[in-house]
């Protein structure tokens, strides 16, 4: 009969630096998840507000700001 390894029953103990890294990782993941959930809630709220607007109101049109194309400058010849 095979003898089960110790890691099958017990988790390996983490060093002090590994514990700090794990704590930092957990904190960072919690922050990212919280930001994602608040962003999703804000998006849903804004979408609902946009859809709740009267449908007969046209969407605001962007003003066509015409940019002029710049013509390339002629290089100056330096005399010597």
N, C-alpha and C positions, 0 to 999 in steps of 0.2 A: 504494500500500500504506500502511495506517495504521500509525503508529508507536505501540507500546504505551506506556502511561503508566509513569512510574517506580514508582508504587505497585503495579503488577502484579508487579514483580520484588523490590522492596525494601519492607520495612515502614517506615512513617514513624517517625522517632526520637522518643521520648517525652522530654518535659521532666523536669527533676528532680522537680518537684512531682507530675507524673503517675506517675512511677516509685514515689514514696512512697505515693500513693493505691493503686496496683496492688498493692504489697506488703502494705498494710494490708488490702485487700479479700481477697487470697489467704489471709492469716493468719486473718481472721475466718471465711471460708468453711470453712477447715480445722477450726477450733474447732467451728463449728456442725455440720459433718458428723460429727466425732468424738463430740459429745454425742448426736446423733441415733442413731448406731450403738450407743453404750453404752446408751441408753434402750431401743432395740429389743431388745438382748440381755437387758436386765433384765426387760423385759416377757415375752419368750419363756421366760426362766427361771422367773418367777413363775407364768406360765400352766401350765407343765409341772408345777410343784410343786402347784398347785391341782388339776390333773387327776389327779395321782398319789395324792391323798388317797383314803382308803377311801370308796367311794360310799355306804355305809350310814350314814356320819356326816352328820347334817343340817347344813345351813349355819347359822351362828349368826344368831339373829334379833335385830333391833335392838329395844331396849326402847322402848316407846311412851311418850315423854315428852310428856304432854299439856300444851300451853300453853293457858293461859286467855286468852280474848279480853278485852282491856281495854275497859271501857266508857268512852265519852268523858266527860270532866269537864264539868260545867256551868261556864260562864264566870261569874266574879264581877263584879258590877256595881260600878263604883267610884262612890261617892257624892261629890258635890262641893259 
